[in-house]
């Protein structure tokens, strides 16, 4: 699940906070067949530290919690918690304000719809009211470049290599 889904969220973090924004990671990854196993991972937990590329948010720690033990089925959520509220990108298709009160900013739509990520980025950056359907992210023109994909892969590599210790992400 970290291989298949994690990179999507890592790219989302870079879209929100800047390319190469994740400076360091500390994570533990558990596998169904034990440490160093060849089977699928069952959990990844840890912390990602934002670096100077994140601007005023440098030093911010982001919690990582990916699990396969949910009895509710597949749940894909990226929640951003701030001083004035929280936003959640859910199932790569809908955006909700989760605090101070729960409000849907975009109703559920097709999987991976760009409006959800674009609206989340606008809201986090403070580009006025979150607006749906305003086109694709200006920073990527609607498509992820090979470099952006590689940078998300570098974060994944660091998560898998960390073994509970802080390590730098090597871009």
N, C-alpha and C positions, 0 to 999 in steps of 0.2 A: 504494500500500500504506500510506503514512503517513496518507492521507485515510481509507481504509477500515478500517484496523486500529489505527493509532496512537492515535486518540482512546479506544479501549477500554482500552489500557494507561495512557494519561494519567489516565483516570478511576480506574483501579485504584490508581495512585500516590496520588491524592487520597483514595481510600477508606482507604488504608494510613496516610498521613501527615498528613491533614487537608485540608479544602477550601481551595483557593488556596495550597497548600503550595509549588508551584513558583514561585520568585521570579524567576529569570533563566535564560536558555538561551543556549547557543552551539552552533550546528549548521551543518553543510553538507549540502545536499540536491542530489543529482545526478539529472539527467533523461536519458532515453534519447536525446533529440535535442539535448543540449547545454544550456549555461547559459540560463536563462530560457525554456526550451522549453515547448511546450504538451503534450508527451507525458507518459507516466507516469514517476514517479520510480523510479530503480533503486537508490538508497541514501540513507540519512539517518544521519549519525553526528554525535555531539556530546556535550554535557554539560548536565545540568539541575541547578540549584542550589536547594536547599530554603531557604525563608525562615522567619521567626518562627512562622508558622502550623504548622510541623512540630515546635514545642516543642523538646525537648532535641536533636532531630536537625537544627536549623537550621544551615545551613552545609554540610550533607552534599551531596556531588556525586554525581549519578546518571549513569552512562554510558548513552548512547543509541546503539543500533546496529541499524538496520533495513535489510535488503537483499533484493533479488529475484534474486540470482545463485546461490542454493542449488541444487545438483544433486539434493538429496534431496527436493525438492518443498517444499510449504508447511510451515514450522516456526514456531509461535507460542510464544515463551517469555518469561517475565518472571522473572528470577533475582535474588533478594535475597541479598547476601553480607554476613554479619556476623562479629563476633569469635568467636562460638561455633558457627557453622555457616552453612549456606545453604539456602534454600528456592527451589523453582522451580514456578511456575504454568505448566503446559504445555498447549498447545492449548485453553486456556480450559475444560478439562474434568478435569484431574488435578493433584494436588499431590504433589510429591516433596521430601523432604529430600535435598539433593545433597552435603552435607558436614556433619559429618566423614565420614559414610558414606551411601551412597544407600539411601533407604528410601521406599517409597510410603506417603503418608499417606492418600490417597484413590485408589482404583482408577479407571481410566478410566471415564468415564460419558458422558452426552449432552453435546453441545457447549454451552458457556456455562453449565454448571450452577452455581448459586449457592453450593452447598456448598464448592466449590473456593476461591472468593474469600473466603467467610466464614471458612473454616478458616485460610487464609493470613493474613487480618487478625487473627484471634485469636492465632495463633502469633507474629506480629510484635509485637503489643501486649503479649504475655506474659500472656494470659488463661488461664493454666494450660496443660494439655496441649491440643494441637490436637484438636478434636473435629469429626467429620463429622456432617452431618445435623442440626445444631442450629438450623435455621431460617435466615431471611434476615437480612442485615446490619441491625442496629438503626438505623444512621445513615441508611439510605435506604428502609427498609420494603419492600425487594424491587424497587423501581422507581427508575430514575434520573430526577431532576427536570429540568425545562428549565434551571434555573440550573446544575446540576451538568454537564449536557451542554454548556452554553455555556462553562463554565470549562475543560472539557477542550478545547473548540474554541479557546479563547484560548491554551492551551499550544501546540496545533498551529499556530496563526497565528504565534506567536513563533518556532517551529522553522523554518517556511517563510521568515520574513522575516529571520532572523538573518544569513545569508550569512557564517558563520564568526566573527561578532563577538558579544560578550555584549550581550544586550538584555533589558530587563525585560519580564515577562509583564504585560500590561495587562488586569486583570479588569474 
